[in-house]
Amino acid sequence: MFDGVARKVVDPLLTKAGAWAAAQGFRANQATFTGLALGALAAAIIAAGAPTALALTPLLANRILDGLDGAIARAKGKTDFGGFLDIVADFAFYGLIPFAFALRDGANALAASFLLLTFYINGASFLGFAILAEKRAMHTAVRGDKSLYFTVGLMEGAETILALTAMCLWPQHFAPIAWVFGALCLVTAAARILLARQVFGR
């Protein structure tokens, strides 16, 4: 929902940073793996019971590197494996944070489980649409030059970052944030299913 606005500001900066990093010899997959490691560090901080605000730095660094790996790939040349690795790392990160909050406090387990369920459903709708779009040779640049076909939705990257940041800033409110965000993920998945019925149903 907010990605379109955010990308107008962020994408030019990432493009410049990606071109510079590529010129220095950095590879997109290195950024992907580094970002995943930082995401795992954020999850470890949360799960260990440390002040969750400490997890914000590696968490946000993970998101920056998630954008930077794509910018480096566009500067050096995209690969199918790089696109595959990027989406796997994204889904791993999105699962790690709710899981970490469940480990931190058993009282969070039900809300975390619901959020993980909705991530799973939303992710399946996203990847399923991308597979069929590829089969039909469909292309879009609405969210930039991507390895996969990206369908826009109510809950996208910017909204996820805001939700995860709110969880770290106000961990005592993890459960209500998770329930609300999870419900919105289901709305996003339902909208994508309706879109798929319209596009692929004939």
ZAMARGU-4260 file (C-alpha; in steps of 0.2 Angstrom, whole numbers, plus 5000, padded with zeros to 4 digits):
<rodrens>
0) 5000/5000/5000 | 5014/5012/5005 | 5027/5004/4994 | 5023/5014/4979 | 5026/5031/4988
5) 5041/5024/4998 | 5050/5018/4982 | 5050/5035/4974 | 5061/5041/4988 | 5071/5025/4992
10) 5074/5017/4975 | 5085/5031/4968 | 5096/5030/4983 | 5097/5011/4982 | 5101/5012/4964
15) 5116/5024/4967 | 5122/5013/4982 | 5120/4997/4972 | 5130/5004/4957 | 5144/5010/4969
20) 5144/4993/4978 | 5145/4983/4962 | 5159/4994/4956 | 5169/4989/4972 | 5166/4971/4968
25) 5152/4967/4980 | 5140/4954/4974 | 5121/4954/4976 | 5121/4937/4985 | 5134/4943/4998
30) 5121/4957/5002 | 5107/4944/5003 | 5117/4932/5015 | 5123/4947/5026 | 5105/4953/5027
35) 5099/4936/5032 | 5112/4935/5045 | 5107/4952/5052 | 5089/4947/5052 | 5094/4931/5062
40) 5103/4942/5074 | 5088/4953/5077 | 5078/4937/5080 | 5091/4931/5093 | 5091/4947/5102
45) 5072/4946/5104 | 5071/4928/5108 | 5085/4930/5121 | 5074/4942/5131 | 5085/4957/5128
50) 5077/4975/5126 | 5069/4973/5109 | 5074/4990/5104 | 5091/4983/5102 | 5085/4972/5088
55) 5079/4987/5078 | 5097/4991/5071 | 5100/4973/5063 | 5082/4972/5058 | 5082/4988/5048
60) 5099/4984/5041 | 5091/4968/5035 | 5078/4978/5026 | 5091/4990/5018 | 5102/4975/5012
65) 5086/4967/5005 | 5084/4982/4994 | 5103/4984/4990 | 5105/4966/4984 | 5093/4970/4970
70) 5101/4986/4966 | 5118/4977/4965 | 5110/4963/4954 | 5103/4976/4942 | 5120/4985/4941
75) 5130/4968/4938 | 5117/4958/4929 | 5103/4948/4937 | 5103/4930/4939 | 5088/4917/4942
80) 5097/4910/4957 | 5099/4927/4965 | 5081/4931/4963 | 5077/4914/4971 | 5089/4917/4985
85) 5082/4934/4988 | 5064/4928/4990 | 5069/4913/5001 | 5079/4925/5013 | 5064/4937/5014
90) 5052/4923/5019 | 5065/4916/5032 | 5066/4933/5039 | 5048/4936/5040 | 5046/4920/5049
95) 5060/4922/5061 | 5054/4938/5070 | 5036/4931/5075 | 5045/4915/5080 | 5057/4925/5091
100) 5043/4934/5100 | 5035/4917/5103 | 5051/4910/5111 | 5053/4926/5121 | 5036/4924/5130
105) 5025/4910/5128 | 5010/4922/5130 | 5014/4928/5113 | 5013/4910/5105 | 4995/4910/5099
110) 4997/4928/5091 | 5013/4923/5083 | 5006/4907/5076 | 4992/4916/5068 | 5004/4929/5061
115) 5015/4915/5054 | 4999/4906/5047 | 4994/4922/5038 | 5011/4925/5031 | 5011/4907/5024
120) 4994/4910/5016 | 4999/4927/5009 | 5016/4921/5003 | 5007/4906/4994 | 4995/4918/4985
125) 5010/4929/4980 | 5021/4915/4974 | 5007/4906/4965 | 5002/4921/4956 | 5020/4924/4951
130) 5022/4907/4944 | 5006/4908/4933 | 5011/4925/4928 | 5028/4918/4922 | 5019/4904/4913
135) 5009/4917/4903 | 5024/4928/4900 | 5016/4943/4910 | 5028/4957/4916 | 5026/4972/4927
140) 5038/4985/4934 | 5025/4993/4946 | 5037/4988/4961 | 5053/4990/4951 | 5063/4978/4941
145) 5060/4961/4950 | 5065/4943/4946 | 5047/4938/4950 | 5030/4945/4945 | 5025/4957/4960
150) 5007/4959/4963 | 5003/4975/4974 | 4992/4973/4989 | 4986/4980/5005 | 5001/4973/5015
155) 5018/4975/5007 | 5036/4977/5012 | 5034/4995/5019 | 5019/4989/5030 | 5028/4974/5036
160) 5043/4985/5041 | 5032/4997/5051 | 5023/4982/5060 | 5040/4973/5064 | 5047/4990/5070
165) 5031/4993/5081 | 5033/4976/5089 | 5051/4980/5094 | 5047/4997/5100 | 5032/4991/5110
170) 5034/4972/5113 | 5021/4972/5127 | 5009/4975/5112 | 5015/4962/5101 | 4999/4951/5102
175) 4987/4965/5096 | 4999/4971/5083 | 5001/4953/5077 | 4982/4949/5076 | 4978/4965/5067
180) 4993/4963/5054 | 4989/4945/5052 | 4971/4949/5048 | 4976/4962/5035 | 4988/4949/5027
185) 4972/4938/5025 | 4963/4953/5017 | 4978/4955/5005 | 4978/4936/5001 | 4960/4936/4997
190) 4961/4951/4986 | 4975/4942/4976 | 4965/4927/4975 | 4951/4937/4967 | 4963/4945/4955
195) 4970/4928/4950 | 4952/4922/4947 | 4949/4937/4936 | 4966/4935/4927 | 4968/4917/4926
200) 4950/4910/4927 | 4947/4912/4909
</rodrens>
